[in-house]
Amino acid sequence: MTLRHPEGAGLGFRRALVGPLDAWLDQHASLPVDFFEIAPENWLGMGGRFAADLRRYTERFPFVAHGLSLSLGGFEPLDEPFLHRVRRFLDEHGIAVYSEHLSYCSDTGHLYDLMPIPFTEEAVAHVTERILRTQEIVGRPLAIENVSFYAMPEGEMSELEFLLEVLQQADCQLLLDVNNIHVNAVNHGYDAESFLQAIPAERICYGHIAGHYQQEEDLIIDTHGATVIDPVWQLQQQAFEQHGVYPVLLERDFNFPPLEELLQEVAHIARLQAAPPSSARSGTAG
């Protein structure tokens, strides 16, 4: 199957959305979604109706794969048999882009959360080695995502410095999540716009935008279970102004509204992409 890169505005492909998506396509000539994203862990080895559903959509739309369990910062050995399975899955469905979180989620067992990596030179070297090996096995550049976190790890550098060092040393791509920038800026008291300005545009492969839960004035929980708020939309617009237009995907993992409401948010991404300032670069990384 020919590999296809994402373009435009996308939506997370969830099993709960297959029925509404099918119903929409039965009633309309097209679906206002340019690409979809799936977690390989939720589909590897899947058979029957769910496998058939996925095949119907990967034959029609470009997909990206966003991993959940690779644990790039962990000390358990990299799960190479799993990565070989991911490689076959990506090839089978024509998926050109594979992304993962710049975090760890295992320590002699799965932690069921994304934990921040200590911001040290030693950790940069450790993560870089694992990214390079991952890229070698899957046969694609890996896009790492800037993650939200709630306890600032001790270290020798800031979150931004750590991210930039990993991008440079691993020579990998970036999945830029503007909601995570907003969440961390509020939770840890830094300036979101300054963080965004320092991102190297040439590393951006695609982006995420999502909703969250404001628990306290200075505490946001990254839930992917609510609509996107105005400050995050504004940060996404600034990202396009500073770095040019790149593919962006709406993340929604639970508490699903009617599909039409999700498609309105996808359409808002597309409107921001369609009206960049003249100074912005255009096109997509890949």
Secondary structure, DSSP 8 states (H G I E B T S, - for coil): ---B---SEEEE--HHHHHHHHHHHHHSS--S-SEEEE-GGGTTT--HHHHHHHHHHHTTS-EEEE-SS--TT-SS---HHHHHHHHHHHHHTTB--EEEESSEEESSSEEEEEE----SHHHHHHHHHHHHHHHHHHTS-EEEE----SS----SS-HHHHHHHHHHHHT-EEEEEHHHHHHHHHHHT--HHHHHHTS-GGGEEEEEEE--EEEETTEEE--S-S---HHHHHHHHHHHHHH----EEEE--SS---HHHHHHHHHHHHHHHHS--TTS--S---
